[in-house]
Amino acid sequence: MVACLGLKLYLSSKIKGNVLLDGKPVEGATLKRTVGFQKKIIDETISNSMGEFSFPEVIKFSLWGWLPHNPSVTQFILIWYKDIEYQAWGYQKGNYDDDGELFGRKMNLRCDLANENMLHKVSDFKSYKGICELV
């Protein structure tokens, strides 16, 4: 058994959501998540017949967590549907906490492809950019 010396860092919390077009489920949309921390971590999924998708949490054990610093983890989710790219989520996470993006709230996104790509306020000091709304 190998002992882990690093701290458990949640680079991205578990995400679930729906891809819609004018309120109707979109099947077969490709979603690609990029998490930036020391090096990029990339994964992707495809929306099901109900438009549902999910991404697991991204966890890294790192000695970096023991050192004093300001955490900075970039997160992007892009959606491709019918050869069009949509920015679903763009965020800079400033902590390593599970569900730390929304200060303890679970990440559940409603991504209507008809929505405008805009800035959404999470708190007085944090915002994300994309077509998705938090639900």
VOGU-3710 file (C-alpha; in Angstrom, 3 decimals, decimal comma):
1> mvaclglkly> 0,000/0,000/0,000  1,389/3,392/-1,014  0,906/6,261/1,419  -0,092/9,583/-0,084  1,860/12,529/1,268  -0,037/15,234/-0,574  -3,282/16,905/0,312  -6,479/15,894/-1,480  -7,245/18,730/-3,885  -10,636/18,972/-5,607
11> lsskikgnvl> -9,750/20,646/-8,900  -13,317/20,266/-10,165  -16,359/19,120/-8,268  -18,846/16,643/-9,702  -20,973/18,312/-12,388  -24,319/17,275/-13,782  -26,659/19,055/-16,106  -28,807/19,164/-19,206  -28,173/20,362/-22,747  -31,260/21,932/-24,300
21> ldgkpvegat> -32,206/23,812/-27,437  -35,106/26,195/-26,914  -36,041/24,209/-23,806  -36,032/20,785/-25,510  -33,463/18,056/-24,663  -30,502/17,694/-27,029  -29,190/14,177/-27,540  -25,680/13,609/-28,832  -24,050/16,912/-27,915  -20,354/16,477/-27,113
31> lkrtvgfqkk> -19,153/18,200/-23,936  -15,449/18,659/-23,289  -14,136/19,773/-19,884  -10,654/21,211/-19,423  -9,273/21,682/-15,909  -6,026/23,633/-15,628  -3,751/22,998/-12,655  -0,005/22,566/-13,261  -1,020/20,702/-16,443  -4,345/20,432/-18,283
41> iidetisnsm> -6,731/17,596/-17,496  -9,240/16,969/-20,288  -12,263/14,688/-20,394  -15,460/14,546/-22,406  -18,940/13,099/-22,420  -22,022/13,022/-24,647  -25,549/14,092/-23,677  -28,126/11,289/-23,558  -31,668/11,185/-25,002  -32,905/13,425/-22,163
51> gefsfpevik> -30,064/15,898/-22,765  -28,425/14,845/-19,492  -24,677/14,797/-18,926  -22,293/14,478/-16,013  -18,622/14,796/-15,205  -16,970/13,148/-12,191  -14,958/15,148/-9,710  -11,313/15,754/-10,584  -9,079/15,056/-7,606  -5,313/15,328/-7,334
61> fslwgwlphn> -3,088/14,565/-4,385  -0,299/17,097/-4,259  2,384/18,350/-1,928  1,589/21,761/-3,437  -1,437/21,901/-1,122  0,843/22,114/1,916  2,593/25,264/0,665  1,183/28,752/1,236  -0,292/30,087/-2,011  -3,479/31,400/-3,594
71> psvtqfiliw> -5,218/28,450/-5,296  -6,087/29,017/-8,937  -7,724/26,294/-11,010  -9,197/27,130/-14,416  -12,283/25,242/-15,580  -13,846/25,278/-19,032  -16,678/23,262/-20,534  -17,329/23,510/-24,252  -20,324/21,989/-26,045  -20,268/20,935/-29,706
81> ykdieyqawg> -23,567/20,376/-31,460  -24,152/20,329/-35,223  -20,641/21,680/-35,862  -21,189/24,720/-33,625  -19,132/25,332/-30,483  -20,723/26,848/-27,358  -18,950/27,951/-24,184  -20,939/26,354/-21,400  -18,785/27,215/-18,396  -15,635/29,262/-17,818
91> yqkgnydddg> -14,500/29,737/-14,234  -11,442/30,263/-12,059  -11,747/28,243/-8,866  -9,920/29,834/-5,937  -9,915/26,874/-3,550  -9,463/23,093/-3,443  -12,745/22,277/-1,669  -15,333/19,752/-2,838  -18,220/21,867/-4,198  -15,968/24,887/-3,649
101> elfgrkmnlr> -17,012/26,507/-6,942  -20,407/27,395/-5,482  -19,434/27,619/-1,808  -20,885/24,213/-0,877  -23,729/24,055/-3,390  -23,783/21,151/-5,873  -23,001/21,995/-9,510  -26,130/21,448/-11,588  -26,165/23,231/-14,957  -28,973/23,951/-17,408
111> cdlanenmlh> -27,321/24,672/-20,751  -29,715/25,936/-23,413  -27,866/26,374/-26,703  -30,192/29,283/-27,498  -28,849/31,241/-24,493  -26,414/34,111/-24,929  -22,836/33,572/-23,746  -22,718/35,930/-20,782  -21,233/36,595/-17,361  -23,195/35,064/-14,447
121> kvsdfksykg> -22,665/36,194/-10,862  -21,921/33,480/-8,274  -21,129/35,862/-5,403  -20,063/39,473/-4,939  -16,542/38,469/-5,978  -16,940/35,453/-8,292  -18,545/34,996/-11,710  -18,518/32,442/-14,496  -18,994/32,937/-18,216  -21,069/30,749/-20,493
131> icelv> -24,517/29,797/-21,755  -25,359/27,603/-18,750  -27,491/28,640/-15,801  -27,156/27,243/-12,298  -30,188/25,280/-11,088
//
